[in-house]
Amino acid sequence: MPTTEAGTPFRWDLVTPDQLGSLLSGITAPNLWFLDDLLAEAAALVAYGRSRPGRHALARAISREPSLAQPWLRTLVTELNTGGAVPGR
């Protein structure tokens, strides 16, 4: 974690949030041409995941991924399959 000269941890100054992004002054804003499509896809995925068959289909698709070795992803698959209840918690 970055520290200040006095050795205390660095904290963003949220008293003046209008200056929070000042580190990016002079940087051109990115062209987010895909944002509308991304938002529509995310909304459709959330709607699909509200049904039991949708959650199970998502869990099956995720379980085929090599990154399933990550514990957080295995927990997500378990939660999708059980409707949010994780055994042992």
Phi and psi restraints in degrees (range 20) as a CNS / XPLOR table:
assign (resid 1 and name C) (resid 2 and name N)
       (resid 2 and name CA) (resid 2 and name C) 1.0 -62.4 20.0 2
assign (resid 2 and name N) (resid 2 and name CA)
       (resid 2 and name C) (resid 3 and name N) 1.0 147.3 20.0 2
assign (resid 2 and name C) (resid 3 and name N)
       (resid 3 and name CA) (resid 3 and name C) 1.0 -123.4 20.0 2
assign (resid 3 and name N) (resid 3 and name CA)
       (resid 3 and name C) (resid 4 and name N) 1.0 160.3 20.0 2
assign (resid 3 and name C) (resid 4 and name N)
       (resid 4 and name CA) (resid 4 and name C) 1.0 -85.3 20.0 2
assign (resid 4 and name N) (resid 4 and name CA)
       (resid 4 and name C) (resid 5 and name N) 1.0 178.1 20.0 2
assign (resid 4 and name C) (resid 5 and name N)
       (resid 5 and name CA) (resid 5 and name C) 1.0 -60.8 20.0 2
assign (resid 5 and name N) (resid 5 and name CA)
       (resid 5 and name C) (resid 6 and name N) 1.0 -32.5 20.0 2
assign (resid 5 and name C) (resid 6 and name N)
       (resid 6 and name CA) (resid 6 and name C) 1.0 -78.9 20.0 2
assign (resid 6 and name N) (resid 6 and name CA)
       (resid 6 and name C) (resid 7 and name N) 1.0 -4.9 20.0 2
assign (resid 6 and name C) (resid 7 and name N)
       (resid 7 and name CA) (resid 7 and name C) 1.0 91.3 20.0 2
assign (resid 7 and name N) (resid 7 and name CA)
       (resid 7 and name C) (resid 8 and name N) 1.0 0.2 20.0 2
assign (resid 7 and name C) (resid 8 and name N)
       (resid 8 and name CA) (resid 8 and name C) 1.0 -84.9 20.0 2
assign (resid 8 and name N) (resid 8 and name CA)
       (resid 8 and name C) (resid 9 and name N) 1.0 150.2 20.0 2
assign (resid 8 and name C) (resid 9 and name N)
       (resid 9 and name CA) (resid 9 and name C) 1.0 -59.9 20.0 2
assign (resid 9 and name N) (resid 9 and name CA)
       (resid 9 and name C) (resid 10 and name N) 1.0 144.1 20.0 2
assign (resid 9 and name C) (resid 10 and name N)
       (resid 10 and name CA) (resid 10 and name C) 1.0 -69.9 20.0 2
assign (resid 10 and name N) (resid 10 and name CA)
       (resid 10 and name C) (resid 11 and name N) 1.0 136.8 20.0 2
assign (resid 10 and name C) (resid 11 and name N)
       (resid 11 and name CA) (resid 11 and name C) 1.0 -130.1 20.0 2
assign (resid 11 and name N) (resid 11 and name CA)
       (resid 11 and name C) (resid 12 and name N) 1.0 138.8 20.0 2
assign (resid 11 and name C) (resid 12 and name N)
       (resid 12 and name CA) (resid 12 and name C) 1.0 -66.7 20.0 2
assign (resid 12 and name N) (resid 12 and name CA)
       (resid 12 and name C) (resid 13 and name N) 1.0 141.2 20.0 2
assign (resid 12 and name C) (resid 13 and name N)
       (resid 13 and name CA) (resid 13 and name C) 1.0 -86.0 20.0 2
assign (resid 13 and name N) (resid 13 and name CA)
       (resid 13 and name C) (resid 14 and name N) 1.0 97.9 20.0 2
assign (resid 13 and name C) (resid 14 and name N)
       (resid 14 and name CA) (resid 14 and name C) 1.0 -90.0 20.0 2
assign (resid 14 and name N) (resid 14 and name CA)
       (resid 14 and name C) (resid 15 and name N) 1.0 4.9 20.0 2
assign (resid 14 and name C) (resid 15 and name N)
       (resid 15 and name CA) (resid 15 and name C) 1.0 -69.1 20.0 2
assign (resid 15 and name N) (resid 15 and name CA)
       (resid 15 and name C) (resid 16 and name N) 1.0 -32.1 20.0 2
assign (resid 15 and name C) (resid 16 and name N)
       (resid 16 and name CA) (resid 16 and name C) 1.0 -120.7 20.0 2
assign (resid 16 and name N) (resid 16 and name CA)
       (resid 16 and name C) (resid 17 and name N) 1.0 71.5 20.0 2
assign (resid 16 and name C) (resid 17 and name N)
       (resid 17 and name CA) (resid 17 and name C) 1.0 -62.4 20.0 2
assign (resid 17 and name N) (resid 17 and name CA)
       (resid 17 and name C) (resid 18 and name N) 1.0 -20.7 20.0 2
assign (resid 17 and name C) (resid 18 and name N)
       (resid 18 and name CA) (resid 18 and name C) 1.0 -65.9 20.0 2
assign (resid 18 and name N) (resid 18 and name CA)
       (resid 18 and name C) (resid 19 and name N) 1.0 -17.6 20.0 2
assign (resid 18 and name C) (resid 19 and name N)
       (resid 19 and name CA) (resid 19 and name C) 1.0 -101.5 20.0 2
assign (resid 19 and name N) (resid 19 and name CA)
       (resid 19 and name C) (resid 20 and name N) 1.0 1.7 20.0 2
assign (resid 19 and name C) (resid 20 and name N)
       (resid 20 and name CA) (resid 20 and name C) 1.0 -58.6 20.0 2
assign (resid 20 and name N) (resid 20 and name CA)
       (resid 20 and name C) (resid 21 and name N) 1.0 -39.0 20.0 2
assign (resid 20 and name C) (resid 21 and name N)
       (resid 21 and name CA) (resid 21 and name C) 1.0 -90.1 20.0 2
assign (resid 21 and name N) (resid 21 and name CA)
       (resid 21 and name C) (resid 22 and name N) 1.0 13.2 20.0 2
assign (resid 21 and name C) (resid 22 and name N)
       (resid 22 and name CA) (resid 22 and name C) 1.0 -65.8 20.0 2
assign (resid 22 and name N) (resid 22 and name CA)
       (resid 22 and name C) (resid 23 and name N) 1.0 -17.5 20.0 2
assign (resid 22 and name C) (resid 23 and name N)
       (resid 23 and name CA) (resid 23 and name C) 1.0 -66.8 20.0 2
assign (resid 23 and name N) (resid 23 and name CA)
       (resid 23 and name C) (resid 24 and name N) 1.0 -17.4 20.0 2
assign (resid 23 and name C) (resid 24 and name N)
       (resid 24 and name CA) (resid 24 and name C) 1.0 -100.9 20.0 2
assign (resid 24 and name N) (resid 24 and name CA)
       (resid 24 and name C) (resid 25 and name N) 1.0 13.7 20.0 2
assign (resid 24 and name C) (resid 25 and name N)
       (resid 25 and name CA) (resid 25 and name C) 1.0 -56.0 20.0 2
assign (resid 25 and name N) (resid 25 and name CA)
       (resid 25 and name C) (resid 26 and name N) 1.0 134.5 20.0 2
assign (resid 25 and name C) (resid 26 and name N)
       (resid 26 and name CA) (resid 26 and name C) 1.0 87.5 20.0 2
assign (resid 26 and name N) (resid 26 and name CA)
       (resid 26 and name C) (resid 27 and name N) 1.0 -5.9 20.0 2
assign (resid 26 and name C) (resid 27 and name N)
       (resid 27 and name CA) (resid 27 and name C) 1.0 -88.7 20.0 2
assign (resid 27 and name N) (resid 27 and name CA)
       (resid 27 and name C) (resid 28 and name N) 1.0 132.7 20.0 2
assign (resid 27 and name C) (resid 28 and name N)
       (resid 28 and name CA) (resid 28 and name C) 1.0 -72.8 20.0 2
assign (resid 28 and name N) (resid 28 and name CA)
       (resid 28 and name C) (resid 29 and name N) 1.0 133.4 20.0 2
assign (resid 28 and name C) (resid 29 and name N)
       (resid 29 and name CA) (resid 29 and name C) 1.0 -64.1 20.0 2
assign (resid 29 and name N) (resid 29 and name CA)
       (resid 29 and name C) (resid 30 and name N) 1.0 140.8 20.0 2
assign (resid 29 and name C) (resid 30 and name N)
       (resid 30 and name CA) (resid 30 and name C) 1.0 -69.4 20.0 2
assign (resid 30 and name N) (resid 30 and name CA)
       (resid 30 and name C) (resid 31 and name N) 1.0 153.2 20.0 2
assign (resid 30 and name C) (resid 31 and name N)
       (resid 31 and name CA) (resid 31 and name C) 1.0 -84.6 20.0 2
assign (resid 31 and name N) (resid 31 and name CA)
       (resid 31 and name C) (resid 32 and name N) 1.0 106.3 20.0 2
assign (resid 31 and name C) (resid 32 and name N)
       (resid 32 and name CA) (resid 32 and name C) 1.0 -95.2 20.0 2
assign (resid 32 and name N) (resid 32 and name CA)
       (resid 32 and name C) (resid 33 and name N) 1.0 57.3 20.0 2
assign (resid 32 and name C) (resid 33 and name N)
       (resid 33 and name CA) (resid 33 and name C) 1.0 -61.4 20.0 2
assign (resid 33 and name N) (resid 33 and name CA)
       (resid 33 and name C) (resid 34 and name N) 1.0 -22.7 20.0 2
assign (resid 33 and name C) (resid 34 and name N)
       (resid 34 and name CA) (resid 34 and name C) 1.0 -94.3 20.0 2
assign (resid 34 and name N) (resid 34 and name CA)
       (resid 34 and name C) (resid 35 and name N) 1.0 -2.4 20.0 2
assign (resid 34 and name C) (resid 35 and name N)
       (resid 35 and name CA) (resid 35 and name C) 1.0 -60.4 20.0 2
assign (resid 35 and name N) (resid 35 and name CA)
       (resid 35 and name C) (resid 36 and name N) 1.0 -42.7 20.0 2
assign (resid 35 and name C) (resid 36 and name N)
       (resid 36 and name CA) (resid 36 and name C) 1.0 -62.8 20.0 2
assign (resid 36 and name N) (resid 36 and name CA)
       (resid 36 and name C) (resid 37 and name N) 1.0 -44.3 20.0 2
assign (resid 36 and name C) (resid 37 and name N)
       (resid 37 and name CA) (resid 37 and name C) 1.0 -66.0 20.0 2
assign (resid 37 and name N) (resid 37 and name CA)
       (resid 37 and name C) (resid 38 and name N) 1.0 -39.6 20.0 2
assign (resid 37 and name C) (resid 38 and name N)
       (resid 38 and name CA) (resid 38 and name C) 1.0 -62.8 20.0 2
assign (resid 38 and name N) (resid 38 and name CA)
       (resid 38 and name C) (resid 39 and name N) 1.0 -43.2 20.0 2
assign (resid 38 and name C) (resid 39 and name N)
       (resid 39 and name CA) (resid 39 and name C) 1.0 -64.4 20.0 2
assign (resid 39 and name N) (resid 39 and name CA)
       (resid 39 and name C) (resid 40 and name N) 1.0 -41.4 20.0 2
assign (resid 39 and name C) (resid 40 and name N)
       (resid 40 and name CA) (resid 40 and name C) 1.0 -64.4 20.0 2
assign (resid 40 and name N) (resid 40 and name CA)
       (resid 40 and name C) (resid 41 and name N) 1.0 -42.1 20.0 2
assign (resid 40 and name C) (resid 41 and name N)
       (resid 41 and name CA) (resid 41 and name C) 1.0 -65.1 20.0 2
assign (resid 41 and name N) (resid 41 and name CA)
       (resid 41 and name C) (resid 42 and name N) 1.0 -41.6 20.0 2
assign (resid 41 and name C) (resid 42 and name N)
       (resid 42 and name CA) (resid 42 and name C) 1.0 -63.5 20.0 2
assign (resid 42 and name N) (resid 42 and name CA)
       (resid 42 and name C) (resid 43 and name N) 1.0 -42.2 20.0 2
assign (resid 42 and name C) (resid 43 and name N)
       (resid 43 and name CA) (resid 43 and name C) 1.0 -64.2 20.0 2
assign (resid 43 and name N) (resid 43 and name CA)
       (resid 43 and name C) (resid 44 and name N) 1.0 -40.4 20.0 2
assign (resid 43 and name C) (resid 44 and name N)
       (resid 44 and name CA) (resid 44 and name C) 1.0 -65.7 20.0 2
assign (resid 44 and name N) (resid 44 and name CA)
       (resid 44 and name C) (resid 45 and name N) 1.0 -39.0 20.0 2
assign (resid 44 and name C) (resid 45 and name N)
       (resid 45 and name CA) (resid 45 and name C) 1.0 -65.5 20.0 2
assign (resid 45 and name N) (resid 45 and name CA)
       (resid 45 and name C) (resid 46 and name N) 1.0 -42.0 20.0 2
assign (resid 45 and name C) (resid 46 and name N)
       (resid 46 and name CA) (resid 46 and name C) 1.0 -62.9 20.0 2
assign (resid 46 and name N) (resid 46 and name CA)
       (resid 46 and name C) (resid 47 and name N) 1.0 -44.5 20.0 2
assign (resid 46 and name C) (resid 47 and name N)
       (resid 47 and name CA) (resid 47 and name C) 1.0 -62.4 20.0 2
assign (resid 47 and name N) (resid 47 and name CA)
       (resid 47 and name C) (resid 48 and name N) 1.0 -41.8 20.0 2
assign (resid 47 and name C) (resid 48 and name N)
       (resid 48 and name CA) (resid 48 and name C) 1.0 -63.9 20.0 2
assign (resid 48 and name N) (resid 48 and name CA)
       (resid 48 and name C) (resid 49 and name N) 1.0 -39.1 20.0 2
assign (resid 48 and name C) (resid 49 and name N)
       (resid 49 and name CA) (resid 49 and name C) 1.0 -74.8 20.0 2
assign (resid 49 and name N) (resid 49 and name CA)
       (resid 49 and name C) (resid 50 and name N) 1.0 -4.7 20.0 2
assign (resid 49 and name C) (resid 50 and name N)
       (resid 50 and name CA) (resid 50 and name C) 1.0 -77.0 20.0 2
assign (resid 50 and name N) (resid 50 and name CA)
       (resid 50 and name C) (resid 51 and name N) 1.0 -18.7 20.0 2
assign (resid 50 and name C) (resid 51 and name N)
       (resid 51 and name CA) (resid 51 and name C) 1.0 -96.8 20.0 2
assign (resid 51 and name N) (resid 51 and name CA)
       (resid 51 and name C) (resid 52 and name N) 1.0 152.2 20.0 2
assign (resid 51 and name C) (resid 52 and name N)
       (resid 52 and name CA) (resid 52 and name C) 1.0 -59.6 20.0 2
assign (resid 52 and name N) (resid 52 and name CA)
       (resid 52 and name C) (resid 53 and name N) 1.0 -48.2 20.0 2
assign (resid 52 and name C) (resid 53 and name N)
       (resid 53 and name CA) (resid 53 and name C) 1.0 -60.1 20.0 2
assign (resid 53 and name N) (resid 53 and name CA)
       (resid 53 and name C) (resid 54 and name N) 1.0 -36.0 20.0 2
assign (resid 53 and name C) (resid 54 and name N)
       (resid 54 and name CA) (resid 54 and name C) 1.0 -65.3 20.0 2
assign (resid 54 and name N) (resid 54 and name CA)
       (resid 54 and name C) (resid 55 and name N) 1.0 -43.9 20.0 2
assign (resid 54 and name C) (resid 55 and name N)
       (resid 55 and name CA) (resid 55 and name C) 1.0 -62.2 20.0 2
assign (resid 55 and name N) (resid 55 and name CA)
       (resid 55 and name C) (resid 56 and name N) 1.0 -42.0 20.0 2
assign (resid 55 and name C) (resid 56 and name N)
       (resid 56 and name CA) (resid 56 and name C) 1.0 -65.9 20.0 2
assign (resid 56 and name N) (resid 56 and name CA)
       (resid 56 and name C) (resid 57 and name N) 1.0 -38.6 20.0 2
assign (resid 56 and name C) (resid 57 and name N)
       (resid 57 and name CA) (resid 57 and name C) 1.0 -65.0 20.0 2
assign (resid 57 and name N) (resid 57 and name CA)
       (resid 57 and name C) (resid 58 and name N) 1.0 -41.4 20.0 2
assign (resid 57 and name C) (resid 58 and name N)
       (resid 58 and name CA) (resid 58 and name C) 1.0 -64.2 20.0 2
assign (resid 58 and name N) (resid 58 and name CA)
       (resid 58 and name C) (resid 59 and name N) 1.0 -41.7 20.0 2
assign (resid 58 and name C) (resid 59 and name N)
       (resid 59 and name CA) (resid 59 and name C) 1.0 -62.9 20.0 2
assign (resid 59 and name N) (resid 59 and name CA)
       (resid 59 and name C) (resid 60 and name N) 1.0 -40.9 20.0 2
assign (resid 59 and name C) (resid 60 and name N)
       (resid 60 and name CA) (resid 60 and name C) 1.0 -62.6 20.0 2
assign (resid 60 and name N) (resid 60 and name CA)
       (resid 60 and name C) (resid 61 and name N) 1.0 -43.3 20.0 2
assign (resid 60 and name C) (resid 61 and name N)
       (resid 61 and name CA) (resid 61 and name C) 1.0 -64.8 20.0 2
assign (resid 61 and name N) (resid 61 and name CA)
       (resid 61 and name C) (resid 62 and name N) 1.0 -42.7 20.0 2
assign (resid 61 and name C) (resid 62 and name N)
       (resid 62 and name CA) (resid 62 and name C) 1.0 -66.3 20.0 2
assign (resid 62 and name N) (resid 62 and name CA)
       (resid 62 and name C) (resid 63 and name N) 1.0 -38.1 20.0 2
assign (resid 62 and name C) (resid 63 and name N)
       (resid 63 and name CA) (resid 63 and name C) 1.0 -65.8 20.0 2
assign (resid 63 and name N) (resid 63 and name CA)
       (resid 63 and name C) (resid 64 and name N) 1.0 -16.5 20.0 2
assign (resid 63 and name C) (resid 64 and name N)
       (resid 64 and name CA) (resid 64 and name C) 1.0 -85.6 20.0 2
assign (resid 64 and name N) (resid 64 and name CA)
       (resid 64 and name C) (resid 65 and name N) 1.0 -5.3 20.0 2
assign (resid 64 and name C) (resid 65 and name N)
       (resid 65 and name CA) (resid 65 and name C) 1.0 -80.2 20.0 2
assign (resid 65 and name N) (resid 65 and name CA)
       (resid 65 and name C) (resid 66 and name N) 1.0 140.2 20.0 2
assign (resid 65 and name C) (resid 66 and name N)
       (resid 66 and name CA) (resid 66 and name C) 1.0 -61.5 20.0 2
assign (resid 66 and name N) (resid 66 and name CA)
       (resid 66 and name C) (resid 67 and name N) 1.0 -26.5 20.0 2
assign (resid 66 and name C) (resid 67 and name N)
       (resid 67 and name CA) (resid 67 and name C) 1.0 -74.0 20.0 2
assign (resid 67 and name N) (resid 67 and name CA)
       (resid 67 and name C) (resid 68 and name N) 1.0 3.5 20.0 2
assign (resid 67 and name C) (resid 68 and name N)
       (resid 68 and name CA) (resid 68 and name C) 1.0 -63.8 20.0 2
assign (resid 68 and name N) (resid 68 and name CA)
       (resid 68 and name C) (resid 69 and name N) 1.0 -9.5 20.0 2
assign (resid 68 and name C) (resid 69 and name N)
       (resid 69 and name CA) (resid 69 and name C) 1.0 -66.2 20.0 2
assign (resid 69 and name N) (resid 69 and name CA)
       (resid 69 and name C) (resid 70 and name N) 1.0 -17.8 20.0 2
assign (resid 69 and name C) (resid 70 and name N)
       (resid 70 and name CA) (resid 70 and name C) 1.0 -77.0 20.0 2
assign (resid 70 and name N) (resid 70 and name CA)
       (resid 70 and name C) (resid 71 and name N) 1.0 127.6 20.0 2
assign (resid 70 and name C) (resid 71 and name N)
       (resid 71 and name CA) (resid 71 and name C) 1.0 -57.1 20.0 2
assign (resid 71 and name N) (resid 71 and name CA)
       (resid 71 and name C) (resid 72 and name N) 1.0 -38.5 20.0 2
assign (resid 71 and name C) (resid 72 and name N)
       (resid 72 and name CA) (resid 72 and name C) 1.0 -64.3 20.0 2
assign (resid 72 and name N) (resid 72 and name CA)
       (resid 72 and name C) (resid 73 and name N) 1.0 -32.8 20.0 2
assign (resid 72 and name C) (resid 73 and name N)
       (resid 73 and name CA) (resid 73 and name C) 1.0 -74.2 20.0 2
assign (resid 73 and name N) (resid 73 and name CA)
       (resid 73 and name C) (resid 74 and name N) 1.0 -36.8 20.0 2
assign (resid 73 and name C) (resid 74 and name N)
       (resid 74 and name CA) (resid 74 and name C) 1.0 -63.5 20.0 2
assign (resid 74 and name N) (resid 74 and name CA)
       (resid 74 and name C) (resid 75 and name N) 1.0 -39.0 20.0 2
assign (resid 74 and name C) (resid 75 and name N)
       (resid 75 and name CA) (resid 75 and name C) 1.0 -63.4 20.0 2
assign (resid 75 and name N) (resid 75 and name CA)
       (resid 75 and name C) (resid 76 and name N) 1.0 -41.1 20.0 2
assign (resid 75 and name C) (resid 76 and name N)
       (resid 76 and name CA) (resid 76 and name C) 1.0 -60.8 20.0 2
assign (resid 76 and name N) (resid 76 and name CA)
       (resid 76 and name C) (resid 77 and name N) 1.0 -45.4 20.0 2
assign (resid 76 and name C) (resid 77 and name N)
       (resid 77 and name CA) (resid 77 and name C) 1.0 -61.1 20.0 2
assign (resid 77 and name N) (resid 77 and name CA)
       (resid 77 and name C) (resid 78 and name N) 1.0 -42.9 20.0 2
assign (resid 77 and name C) (resid 78 and name N)
       (resid 78 and name CA) (resid 78 and name C) 1.0 -61.2 20.0 2
assign (resid 78 and name N) (resid 78 and name CA)
       (resid 78 and name C) (resid 79 and name N) 1.0 -44.0 20.0 2
assign (resid 78 and name C) (resid 79 and name N)
       (resid 79 and name CA) (resid 79 and name C) 1.0 -65.8 20.0 2
assign (resid 79 and name N) (resid 79 and name CA)
       (resid 79 and name C) (resid 80 and name N) 1.0 -37.4 20.0 2
assign (resid 79 and name C) (resid 80 and name N)
       (resid 80 and name CA) (resid 80 and name C) 1.0 -65.5 20.0 2
assign (resid 80 and name N) (resid 80 and name CA)
       (resid 80 and name C) (resid 81 and name N) 1.0 -39.9 20.0 2
assign (resid 80 and name C) (resid 81 and name N)
       (resid 81 and name CA) (resid 81 and name C) 1.0 -73.1 20.0 2
assign (resid 81 and name N) (resid 81 and name CA)
       (resid 81 and name C) (resid 82 and name N) 1.0 -29.4 20.0 2
assign (resid 81 and name C) (resid 82 and name N)
       (resid 82 and name CA) (resid 82 and name C) 1.0 -104.9 20.0 2
assign (resid 82 and name N) (resid 82 and name CA)
       (resid 82 and name C) (resid 83 and name N) 1.0 6.1 20.0 2
assign (resid 82 and name C) (resid 83 and name N)
       (resid 83 and name CA) (resid 83 and name C) 1.0 73.7 20.0 2
assign (resid 83 and name N) (resid 83 and name CA)
       (resid 83 and name C) (resid 84 and name N) 1.0 23.3 20.0 2
assign (resid 83 and name C) (resid 84 and name N)
       (resid 84 and name CA) (resid 84 and name C) 1.0 109.0 20.0 2
assign (resid 84 and name N) (resid 84 and name CA)
       (resid 84 and name C) (resid 85 and name N) 1.0 -16.4 20.0 2
assign (resid 84 and name C) (resid 85 and name N)
       (resid 85 and name CA) (resid 85 and name C) 1.0 -87.1 20.0 2
assign (resid 85 and name N) (resid 85 and name CA)
       (resid 85 and name C) (resid 86 and name N) 1.0 120.2 20.0 2
assign (resid 85 and name C) (resid 86 and name N)
       (resid 86 and name CA) (resid 86 and name C) 1.0 -105.0 20.0 2
assign (resid 86 and name N) (resid 86 and name CA)
       (resid 86 and name C) (resid 87 and name N) 1.0 121.3 20.0 2
assign (resid 86 and name C) (resid 87 and name N)
       (resid 87 and name CA) (resid 87 and name C) 1.0 -57.2 20.0 2
assign (resid 87 and name N) (resid 87 and name CA)
       (resid 87 and name C) (resid 88 and name N) 1.0 139.0 20.0 2
assign (resid 87 and name C) (resid 88 and name N)
       (resid 88 and name CA) (resid 88 and name C) 1.0 88.6 20.0 2
assign (resid 88 and name N) (resid 88 and name CA)
       (resid 88 and name C) (resid 89 and name N) 1.0 0.8 20.0 2
